[in-house]
Amino acid sequence: MIITYSKGKLVLSPFEIQAILDNGIRLSAMVDDVSVHQDALVVAANAGSVSWSIKLDEPEQILQVQQYL
């Protein structure tokens, strides 16, 4: 599943999430390392020493991520 937002795309697969930013940066994380913060519209990954977060644009996008996971 691909979710497009203002700063790039979020690509979801059964095992991995990738955030592909418009500037060419690609962030990835295993699904087990990802959390969804619905109130803040944030998808965050924390895998030990590597962490990142992406703020989405709309509540519907967060719902799509939650439903897919």
N, C-alpha and C positions, 0 to 999 in steps of 0.2 A: 504494500500500500504506500502511496506517495501523498504527502500532505504539503501543499505549497503555502508558504507564509511570506511576509514582507521581506525577510532577510535571506530566503533560500528555500530549501526543501527538506522535509523530514521523510526518510525512507525507512519503512518498517518491514521487517521480515520476522518469521517465527522465532528466530534466535538472536537477531541483532537489530539495533537501531542506528541509523546514520543521519547526521545532520550535515547537509551540504550547503555551505554558505555561498552567497553570491560572489564573494571575493576569492573563491576557490578553496577555502579551507574545508576540510572534511573531518568531522568528528564521529567516532563510532564507539559503541558500547554493547556488551552483551545484554540481553533483555533482563536478566537477573540483577544487573547492576543499575537499572533505571528506575527512577521514581517519578510519579506525576503529582504535581501540586496544583490542584484544580483552581483554588482561589486565586493563586498568583499567575495562572496560565503558563506554568513552567514545567518543562521536562528536564530532569536532572540525572546525570550519570555520575556514580562514584564507585570507582574500582581501585580502592587503595590509594596509591599515590597519584592517580589520574582522575580528575573530575572536571565536569563541564555542565553548563546549563543553557537552555534555550528558552526564551520567552516567546510564546506564540501570540497571535493577534486576537483570536476570538475563542470564546468558550466552546464553540462547536469543534474546533480543532483539538482541544484537550479531550473532549468526549470521544472523538474518533480514535485518539491514541489509546484511551482507557478501554474502549470497546475492542480494539484490535488486540491489546495485550490480554 
